[in-house]
């Protein structure tokens, strides 16, 4: 009977420790929401880049000034 009481006591102490750790944890320890950037595809090479870094011309997106100019030259009659 003494071993059973000891096991119950250990289980209660472990549960109390787990609850204490759970409720005393700072919010900074928990990961925050992931922020994602809208991506666009380069009309010339197909590479995806963040929209904030891409160049737009005639509703088409480019990863660099060189690709914008190359695509413009290829499309010129």
PyMOL commands that place a pseudoatom at each C-alpha (Angstrom):
pseudoatom trace, name=CA, resn=UNK, resi=1, chain=A, elem=C, hetatm=0, pos=[0.000, 0.000, 0.000]
pseudoatom trace, name=CA, resn=UNK, resi=2, chain=A, elem=C, hetatm=0, pos=[2.910, 2.380, 0.671]
pseudoatom trace, name=CA, resn=UNK, resi=3, chain=A, elem=C, hetatm=0, pos=[4.288, 2.025, -2.885]
pseudoatom trace, name=CA, resn=UNK, resi=4, chain=A, elem=C, hetatm=0, pos=[0.906, 2.961, -4.345]
pseudoatom trace, name=CA, resn=UNK, resi=5, chain=A, elem=C, hetatm=0, pos=[0.781, 6.149, -2.215]
pseudoatom trace, name=CA, resn=UNK, resi=6, chain=A, elem=C, hetatm=0, pos=[4.322, 7.022, -3.292]
pseudoatom trace, name=CA, resn=UNK, resi=7, chain=A, elem=C, hetatm=0, pos=[3.411, 6.653, -6.981]
pseudoatom trace, name=CA, resn=UNK, resi=8, chain=A, elem=C, hetatm=0, pos=[0.315, 8.847, -6.522]
pseudoatom trace, name=CA, resn=UNK, resi=9, chain=A, elem=C, hetatm=0, pos=[2.418, 11.473, -4.710]
pseudoatom trace, name=CA, resn=UNK, resi=10, chain=A, elem=C, hetatm=0, pos=[5.003, 11.478, -7.538]
pseudoatom trace, name=CA, resn=UNK, resi=11, chain=A, elem=C, hetatm=0, pos=[2.225, 11.842, -10.131]
pseudoatom trace, name=CA, resn=UNK, resi=12, chain=A, elem=C, hetatm=0, pos=[0.688, 14.771, -8.226]
pseudoatom trace, name=CA, resn=UNK, resi=13, chain=A, elem=C, hetatm=0, pos=[4.050, 16.527, -7.883]
pseudoatom trace, name=CA, resn=UNK, resi=14, chain=A, elem=C, hetatm=0, pos=[4.753, 16.020, -11.611]
pseudoatom trace, name=CA, resn=UNK, resi=15, chain=A, elem=C, hetatm=0, pos=[1.307, 17.377, -12.560]
pseudoatom trace, name=CA, resn=UNK, resi=16, chain=A, elem=C, hetatm=0, pos=[1.730, 20.385, -10.271]
pseudoatom trace, name=CA, resn=UNK, resi=17, chain=A, elem=C, hetatm=0, pos=[5.174, 21.111, -11.762]
pseudoatom trace, name=CA, resn=UNK, resi=18, chain=A, elem=C, hetatm=0, pos=[3.811, 20.825, -15.310]
pseudoatom trace, name=CA, resn=UNK, resi=19, chain=A, elem=C, hetatm=0, pos=[0.915, 23.197, -14.525]
pseudoatom trace, name=CA, resn=UNK, resi=20, chain=A, elem=C, hetatm=0, pos=[3.252, 25.670, -12.814]
pseudoatom trace, name=CA, resn=UNK, resi=21, chain=A, elem=C, hetatm=0, pos=[5.590, 25.706, -15.844]
pseudoatom trace, name=CA, resn=UNK, resi=22, chain=A, elem=C, hetatm=0, pos=[2.672, 26.081, -18.228]
pseudoatom trace, name=CA, resn=UNK, resi=23, chain=A, elem=C, hetatm=0, pos=[1.145, 29.091, -16.492]
pseudoatom trace, name=CA, resn=UNK, resi=24, chain=A, elem=C, hetatm=0, pos=[4.353, 30.916, -15.551]
pseudoatom trace, name=CA, resn=UNK, resi=25, chain=A, elem=C, hetatm=0, pos=[5.832, 30.841, -19.058]
pseudoatom trace, name=CA, resn=UNK, resi=26, chain=A, elem=C, hetatm=0, pos=[6.235, 34.289, -20.579]
pseudoatom trace, name=CA, resn=UNK, resi=27, chain=A, elem=C, hetatm=0, pos=[4.390, 35.057, -23.827]
pseudoatom trace, name=CA, resn=UNK, resi=28, chain=A, elem=C, hetatm=0, pos=[7.761, 35.774, -25.503]
pseudoatom trace, name=CA, resn=UNK, resi=29, chain=A, elem=C, hetatm=0, pos=[8.631, 32.078, -25.183]
pseudoatom trace, name=CA, resn=UNK, resi=30, chain=A, elem=C, hetatm=0, pos=[5.764, 31.178, -27.497]
pseudoatom trace, name=CA, resn=UNK, resi=31, chain=A, elem=C, hetatm=0, pos=[6.270, 31.632, -31.236]
pseudoatom trace, name=CA, resn=UNK, resi=32, chain=A, elem=C, hetatm=0, pos=[4.331, 34.524, -32.742]
pseudoatom trace, name=CA, resn=UNK, resi=33, chain=A, elem=C, hetatm=0, pos=[2.413, 34.516, -35.985]
pseudoatom trace, name=CA, resn=UNK, resi=34, chain=A, elem=C, hetatm=0, pos=[4.517, 34.113, -39.102]
pseudoatom trace, name=CA, resn=UNK, resi=35, chain=A, elem=C, hetatm=0, pos=[4.374, 37.070, -41.438]
pseudoatom trace, name=CA, resn=UNK, resi=36, chain=A, elem=C, hetatm=0, pos=[4.407, 36.290, -45.125]
pseudoatom trace, name=CA, resn=UNK, resi=37, chain=A, elem=C, hetatm=0, pos=[5.171, 38.651, -47.963]
pseudoatom trace, name=CA, resn=UNK, resi=38, chain=A, elem=C, hetatm=0, pos=[3.179, 38.612, -51.192]
pseudoatom trace, name=CA, resn=UNK, resi=39, chain=A, elem=C, hetatm=0, pos=[5.334, 37.091, -53.930]
pseudoatom trace, name=CA, resn=UNK, resi=40, chain=A, elem=C, hetatm=0, pos=[5.281, 37.775, -57.672]
pseudoatom trace, name=CA, resn=UNK, resi=41, chain=A, elem=C, hetatm=0, pos=[6.823, 35.882, -60.582]
pseudoatom trace, name=CA, resn=UNK, resi=42, chain=A, elem=C, hetatm=0, pos=[9.357, 37.538, -62.873]
pseudoatom trace, name=CA, resn=UNK, resi=43, chain=A, elem=C, hetatm=0, pos=[7.890, 37.738, -66.373]
pseudoatom trace, name=CA, resn=UNK, resi=44, chain=A, elem=C, hetatm=0, pos=[11.311, 37.125, -67.908]
pseudoatom trace, name=CA, resn=UNK, resi=45, chain=A, elem=C, hetatm=0, pos=[12.969, 34.320, -65.900]
pseudoatom trace, name=CA, resn=UNK, resi=46, chain=A, elem=C, hetatm=0, pos=[10.157, 32.992, -63.690]
pseudoatom trace, name=CA, resn=UNK, resi=47, chain=A, elem=C, hetatm=0, pos=[11.891, 33.560, -60.342]
pseudoatom trace, name=CA, resn=UNK, resi=48, chain=A, elem=C, hetatm=0, pos=[9.557, 34.456, -57.466]
pseudoatom trace, name=CA, resn=UNK, resi=49, chain=A, elem=C, hetatm=0, pos=[10.507, 37.588, -55.536]
pseudoatom trace, name=CA, resn=UNK, resi=50, chain=A, elem=C, hetatm=0, pos=[8.730, 39.632, -52.846]
pseudoatom trace, name=CA, resn=UNK, resi=51, chain=A, elem=C, hetatm=0, pos=[6.431, 42.187, -54.423]
pseudoatom trace, name=CA, resn=UNK, resi=52, chain=A, elem=C, hetatm=0, pos=[8.144, 44.971, -52.450]
pseudoatom trace, name=CA, resn=UNK, resi=53, chain=A, elem=C, hetatm=0, pos=[11.444, 44.170, -54.217]
pseudoatom trace, name=CA, resn=UNK, resi=54, chain=A, elem=C, hetatm=0, pos=[10.024, 43.557, -57.698]
pseudoatom trace, name=CA, resn=UNK, resi=55, chain=A, elem=C, hetatm=0, pos=[9.753, 46.053, -60.541]
pseudoatom trace, name=CA, resn=UNK, resi=56, chain=A, elem=C, hetatm=0, pos=[6.420, 46.503, -62.335]
pseudoatom trace, name=CA, resn=UNK, resi=57, chain=A, elem=C, hetatm=0, pos=[5.905, 47.534, -65.940]
pseudoatom trace, name=CA, resn=UNK, resi=58, chain=A, elem=C, hetatm=0, pos=[2.676, 47.182, -67.927]
pseudoatom trace, name=CA, resn=UNK, resi=59, chain=A, elem=C, hetatm=0, pos=[1.145, 44.975, -65.210]
pseudoatom trace, name=CA, resn=UNK, resi=60, chain=A, elem=C, hetatm=0, pos=[4.104, 42.572, -65.439]
pseudoatom trace, name=CA, resn=UNK, resi=61, chain=A, elem=C, hetatm=0, pos=[6.616, 41.984, -62.643]
pseudoatom trace, name=CA, resn=UNK, resi=62, chain=A, elem=C, hetatm=0, pos=[10.400, 41.675, -62.962]
pseudoatom trace, name=CA, resn=UNK, resi=63, chain=A, elem=C, hetatm=0, pos=[13.124, 40.607, -60.531]
pseudoatom trace, name=CA, resn=UNK, resi=64, chain=A, elem=C, hetatm=0, pos=[15.681, 43.148, -61.794]
pseudoatom trace, name=CA, resn=UNK, resi=65, chain=A, elem=C, hetatm=0, pos=[16.075, 46.178, -64.029]
pseudoatom trace, name=CA, resn=UNK, resi=66, chain=A, elem=C, hetatm=0, pos=[18.086, 44.075, -66.504]
pseudoatom trace, name=CA, resn=UNK, resi=67, chain=A, elem=C, hetatm=0, pos=[15.223, 41.596, -66.962]
pseudoatom trace, name=CA, resn=UNK, resi=68, chain=A, elem=C, hetatm=0, pos=[12.739, 44.426, -67.358]
pseudoatom trace, name=CA, resn=UNK, resi=69, chain=A, elem=C, hetatm=0, pos=[14.853, 45.919, -70.140]
pseudoatom trace, name=CA, resn=UNK, resi=70, chain=A, elem=C, hetatm=0, pos=[15.548, 42.544, -71.817]
pseudoatom trace, name=CA, resn=UNK, resi=71, chain=A, elem=C, hetatm=0, pos=[11.863, 41.658, -71.830]
pseudoatom trace, name=CA, resn=UNK, resi=72, chain=A, elem=C, hetatm=0, pos=[10.988, 45.107, -73.155]
pseudoatom trace, name=CA, resn=UNK, resi=73, chain=A, elem=C, hetatm=0, pos=[13.538, 44.667, -75.971]
pseudoatom trace, name=CA, resn=UNK, resi=74, chain=A, elem=C, hetatm=0, pos=[12.228, 41.159, -76.788]
pseudoatom trace, name=CA, resn=UNK, resi=75, chain=A, elem=C, hetatm=0, pos=[8.652, 42.417, -76.982]
pseudoatom trace, name=CA, resn=UNK, resi=76, chain=A, elem=C, hetatm=0, pos=[9.470, 45.485, -79.158]
pseudoatom trace, name=CA, resn=UNK, resi=77, chain=A, elem=C, hetatm=0, pos=[8.355, 45.097, -82.810]
for i in range(1, 77): cmd.bond("trace and resi %d" % i, "trace and resi %d" % (i + 1))
show_as sticks, trace
zoom trace
